[in-house]
Amino acid sequence: MKPLVVFYSRTGVTKQVGEALAHALNCESEELLDKKKRSGPLGFARSGRDARAKKLTTLEEITYDPALYDLVILGTPIWGGTLSSAVRTYIANNKAKFKRVAFFCTQGGTKSQPLFDEMEALCEQPPVNVLALQQKEVKAAAYQEKVRQFVDRLQAP
Ligand SMILES: Cc1cc2nc3c(=O)[nH]c(=O)nc-3n(C[C@H](O)[C@H](O)[C@H](O)COP(=O)(O)O)c2cc1C
């Protein structure tokens, strides 16, 4: 299996999980960079608005071609119950190149299934696995066992 981890992170929580997954899978990771300003109170408000409107954004150029990987593991923070604009844009631009997909998210709350259903629809294929983590468990490093189980299932024959 040749996986690629792709994530967006506004404040570092999803990045921490993405990097842990890439480390556990010994694979490349791509952090998506959004050209739109997302920091500060205005960035926060804009992010929620853009997500709820399902708006696309402009990304910095990506490094890795997803067509060269047999599994793309996509990670996003939940914004307004849905995907961050950066991950929505990455999927729109690259979905034709995905062979198989898996999803992960980080969130303040606990409701992740609608997000995963939407990601499945946008990717036009079901994920081989999903992982939802709360921001507070990532910050407490309590997520490592869940990351390990997620990776074990990906690597199962
Ligand atoms: C604009 C915005 C909207 C959010 N909406 C939700 C939400 O609908 N549900 C939820 O559980 N968390 C929500 N959150 C919390 C984030 O999903 C959570 O803090 C996440 O771990 C942040 O990840 P990051 O540090 O990688 O950006 C929202 C955060 C932001 C900035």
The ligand as a Gaussian input file, in Angstrom:
#p B3LYP/6-31G(d) Opt

LIG

0 1
 C      -15.100000      28.425000      11.561000
 C      -15.151000      27.216000      12.470000
 C      -16.292000      26.464000      12.554000
 C      -16.342000      25.311000      13.358000
 N      -17.475000      24.545000      13.370000
 C      -17.499000      23.399000      14.095000
 C      -18.630000      22.533000      14.031000
 O      -19.608000      22.769000      13.309000
 N      -18.605000      21.399000      14.789000
 C      -17.528000      21.071000      15.585000
 O      -17.562000      20.029000      16.243000
 N      -16.427000      21.872000      15.648000
 C      -16.377000      23.003000      14.912000
 N      -15.272000      23.819000      14.943000
 C      -14.130000      23.422000      15.778000
 C      -13.001000      22.789000      14.949000
 O      -13.479000      21.734000      14.123000
 C      -11.911000      22.220000      15.860000
 O      -11.439000      23.225000      16.714000
 C      -10.758000      21.610000      15.058000
 O      -10.090000      20.650000      15.867000
 C       -9.747000      22.656000      14.607000
 O       -8.751000      22.010000      13.817000
 P       -7.462000      22.768000      13.256000
 O       -6.653000      23.218000      14.457000
 O       -6.746000      21.729000      12.502000
 O       -7.896000      23.930000      12.433000
 C      -15.205000      24.954000      14.147000
 C      -14.041000      25.746000      14.066000
 C      -14.003000      26.850000      13.237000
 C      -12.722000      27.657000      13.123000

